[in-house]
Amino acid sequence: MKPTQTVVFDIIGTCFSLDKPKQKLEELGAPAHSFTLWFAQTLRDAFALSHAGSYRPLKEVLEAELPRTLKTLGVKADSVQMSNIVKSFTELELATGANESFKMLKEQGYRLVALTNGSEDSTRQLLERAGSINYFDQILSCDAVSKTKPYPDVYALIDKDVAGDVWMVAAHAWDIAGANMAKMKTAFITTEEKEYLSIYPEPDVLASSLLEAANKIIEVKTKNVF
């Protein structure tokens, strides 16, 4: 029997919406682009630290980056307000159609894995809160290798020997590029970045939602059978 295929999901910004921290920043009177700047600088500096041979968990980088971002934007906030903004990452809401996508893939025999730059504990709590935890066979964090995605060692956490074809689903082009270079099939969700970055290897699937991505992944499997 052919090994079960695996679908690997990015979590933050792909399976879970980033609206909560965006709203928290707007409540401070921060401009609309504040979250985009904060999160982009967080990822940049987490990547830079990892590339340089060091590592800090994502939450610590978020906490270190926030006061600098707010100062750049001329937004005043005290320590309690900043703590509440970071805490909102534990309150993220599930993206539209996510549970339907997970259910559909599980019914088709797929193994589901969460692969995140966040912590394993925080990811498990998000999935439990959303009623999604039972769909997932495994939760993997970059904390396990002390390197961030898209570093190859993070994608190597996926057990490809027993998983058959492995798909990566993400709303971040850099994550899709990393997975592609790790020899995974890829599905890019356009909800956050709108367009894929042309200099990266092309994804196997482009989709406007998780539900569309799930349908297209299943279609590819069906075509390969016949």
C-alpha positions in Angstrom: 0.0 0.0 0.0 1.3 3.5 -0.9 2.3 5.5 2.2 -0.2 8.0 3.5 0.4 11.5 2.1 1.1 14.4 4.4 0.0 18.0 4.4 2.1 20.3 6.5 0.5 23.6 7.6 2.1 26.8 8.7 0.2 28.2 11.6 0.6 31.9 12.2 -1.0 33.9 9.4 -2.0 30.8 7.5 -4.3 28.7 9.7 -4.9 31.5 12.1 -5.8 35.1 11.3 -3.6 38.0 12.5 -6.5 40.3 13.0 -6.3 40.2 16.8 -2.8 41.9 17.2 -3.8 44.3 14.3 -6.8 45.4 16.3 -4.8 45.8 19.5 -2.4 48.2 17.7 -5.2 50.1 16.2 -6.8 50.6 19.6 -3.6 52.4 20.6 -4.1 54.8 17.7 -1.3 53.2 15.6 -1.5 53.6 11.8 -3.0 50.8 9.8 0.4 49.5 8.6 1.8 49.1 12.1 1.2 45.4 12.5 2.7 44.7 9.0 5.8 46.6 10.0 6.2 45.0 13.4 5.7 41.5 12.1 7.9 41.9 9.1 10.7 43.3 11.3 10.2 40.5 13.8 10.6 37.9 11.1 13.6 39.7 9.6 15.5 39.9 12.9 14.5 36.3 13.9 15.8 35.1 10.5 19.0 37.2 10.8 19.7 35.8 14.3 19.2 32.3 13.0 21.3 32.9 9.9 24.1 34.3 12.1 24.2 31.1 14.1 22.1 32.1 17.2 18.5 31.7 18.1 15.7 33.2 20.2 12.1 32.0 20.3 9.6 34.0 18.2 7.8 35.4 21.3 11.0 36.9 22.6 11.7 38.5 19.2 8.1 39.9 19.0 8.6 41.4 22.5 11.9 42.9 21.7 10.7 44.3 18.4 7.5 45.9 19.5 8.8 49.0 21.5 11.2 49.8 18.7 8.5 49.6 16.1 6.1 51.8 18.1 8.9 54.3 18.7 9.6 54.5 15.0 5.9 55.2 14.4 5.6 57.7 17.2 3.1 55.6 19.1 3.2 55.7 22.9 2.4 52.5 24.9 3.2 51.4 28.4 4.5 47.9 29.4 1.0 46.6 30.1 -0.3 47.7 26.8 2.6 46.2 24.9 2.3 42.9 26.9 -1.4 42.7 25.9 -0.5 43.2 22.3 2.0 40.3 22.4 -0.5 38.2 24.4 -3.0 38.6 21.6 -1.0 36.0 19.6 -2.4 33.4 22.0 -5.9 34.6 21.1 -5.7 34.3 17.3 -8.9 33.2 15.5 -9.0 30.3 13.1 -8.9 31.3 9.4 -12.1 31.0 7.5 -12.7 27.4 6.3 -9.7 26.0 8.2 -11.5 23.3 10.1 -13.4 22.3 6.9 -10.1 22.0 5.1 -8.6 19.8 7.9 -11.7 17.6 8.0 -11.7 17.2 4.2 -8.0 16.2 4.0 -8.3 13.8 7.0 -11.3 12.1 5.3 -9.2 11.6 2.2 -6.5 9.8 4.3 -4.0 12.6 4.7 -1.7 12.9 7.7 -1.7 16.5 9.0 1.3 18.2 10.6 1.7 21.7 12.0 5.1 23.2 11.4 5.6 26.6 13.0 8.1 29.3 13.9 6.1 29.7 17.1 6.4 27.3 20.1 4.9 23.8 20.2 2.9 24.7 23.4 1.4 27.9 22.0 0.5 26.1 18.8 -1.2 23.3 20.6 -3.2 25.8 22.7 -4.3 27.6 19.6 -5.4 24.4 17.9 -7.2 23.2 21.1 -9.0 26.5 21.5 -10.2 26.4 17.9 -11.4 22.8 18.1 -8.8 21.7 15.6 -6.3 19.7 17.6 -7.8 16.3 16.8 -7.2 16.8 13.1 -3.4 17.0 13.6 -1.1 14.0 13.9 1.9 16.0 14.9 3.0 19.5 16.0 6.5 20.6 15.1 8.3 23.8 16.1 11.5 25.4 14.9 12.4 25.5 18.6 13.3 21.8 18.3 16.3 22.7 16.1 16.9 26.3 17.3 16.6 27.7 13.7 13.8 29.5 12.0 11.9 28.5 8.8 12.9 28.7 6.0 16.2 27.1 7.2 16.4 23.6 5.7 16.8 21.9 9.1 13.3 22.9 10.1 11.7 21.2 7.1 13.9 18.2 7.8 11.8 17.7 10.9 9.1 16.2 8.7 9.5 12.4 8.5 9.5 12.0 4.7 10.5 8.3 4.7 7.1 7.2 6.0 4.9 10.1 4.8 4.8 9.6 1.0 4.2 12.9 -0.8 4.6 15.9 1.5 2.8 19.2 0.9 3.5 22.5 2.6 0.6 25.0 2.9 1.5 28.5 3.8 0.5 32.1 3.3 4.1 33.3 3.3 6.1 33.1 0.0 9.4 32.6 1.9 8.0 29.6 3.6 6.8 28.1 0.4 10.2 28.7 -1.2 11.9 27.0 1.7 9.6 24.0 1.4 10.1 23.8 -2.3 13.9 23.7 -1.9 13.4 21.0 0.7 11.7 18.9 -2.1 8.2 19.3 -0.8 5.1 20.0 -2.9 3.7 23.4 -2.1 0.4 25.3 -1.9 0.5 29.1 -1.5 -2.4 30.9 0.1 -2.8 34.5 -1.2 -4.7 35.9 1.8 -1.8 37.8 3.4 0.7 38.7 0.6 -1.8 38.7 -2.3 0.8 37.7 -4.9 3.6 35.1 -4.9 7.2 36.5 -5.2 8.3 35.9 -8.8 12.0 35.3 -7.9 11.0 32.2 -5.8 10.5 28.7 -7.2 6.8 28.4 -8.3 4.4 26.7 -6.0 2.5 23.6 -7.2 -0.8 25.2 -6.2 -2.0 28.8 -5.8 -5.2 29.3 -3.8 -7.2 32.1 -2.3 -8.2 30.1 0.8 -7.4 27.0 2.8 -10.5 25.3 1.5 -9.4 25.9 -2.1 -5.9 24.7 -1.3 -7.3 21.5 0.2 -9.5 20.9 -2.8 -6.6 21.4 -5.2 -4.3 19.1 -3.2 -6.9 16.4 -3.4 -7.3 17.0 -7.1 -3.5 16.5 -7.7 -3.7 13.2 -5.8 -6.7 12.0 -7.8 -4.9 12.9 -11.1 -1.8 11.0 -10.0 -3.9 7.9 -9.2 -5.3 7.9 -12.7 
